[in-house]
Structure formats: structure tokens, C-alpha cells
Amino acid sequence: MKPVQIPRRVDDPIHVLLWSLDEVAPIFIALFFGVLLGKAHYLIPIGLIGAQVYRRVREGNPDGFMYHAIYWVGLTPQLCRSFRNPFVRRYFP
């Protein structure tokens, strides 16, 4: 097992015990919907598998990859977009 990096700076990701928050989010989401639907014993393993898949995707790509993927798909609100459209050549008439 690899040693766990303990955050030492303000801008490091939030950790829950030994895992970063984005790694445990699929498990908590699956637990929430599992309790809500009364099928937690089915959805918890799905959340664990989702967390493993997410961890492999995150480790194989640079930092911020998932945010950029969500941005380009269009799932972020319009207020979060701070850059202009790179495909527009003229902004002013």
C-alpha cells in the first residue's frame, strides 16, 4: 500500500479520514440513495466500484482533468465559466 499524503497547505483537497473527498463522494451518494430507496445493500457495492473506477481515471490524468471534462460537457453553471469561447475570433462588432 502506498503511503497517504497528509494535506499541509490550505489549497490541498479536503480529506475524510485517509481518502480525499472526491474519492468517497460516490460511496456517500450511493449510501444516500440506497437508504432513500431501501436498497442500500445493492447500491453500496456499486458506490465502491464507482470510487475505484474514479480513482484509476484520476491517477492516470493530470490534476483538474475531471473538472475540465465536466466543463467541456457543459455540466457546470454558466456563472462558473471564466474564459471566453476559444472558437470565437471577434468579440466586439
Steps between C-alpha positions, in 0.01 A plus 500: 500500500626846410550754782221753538590866444366712786394848381731772627374804310173688476443418132541122540182297446270427795558158658259268678716272717757370247318571175442823315144626487460434127594131554234438765227705328375205285473284812306765693271568204431127464435473875260795488297362211519149644347612830247713315389209281544230766760315287825605672641146482484521119623854452796503743703250287416707192632809681821315595554391140429856381759635744762251373430592138518871583831454685653322198383770260626776730844343550551454126432865413636840610351704786171666415418254220154414633407866547604578143306200370188613688552855367528394135197273525305801622397384847635806684280807542557791265620717790800271559643553154773757528651462153356615174417257226832413332333447162366856471740719301340842559333607821407858409315602183 
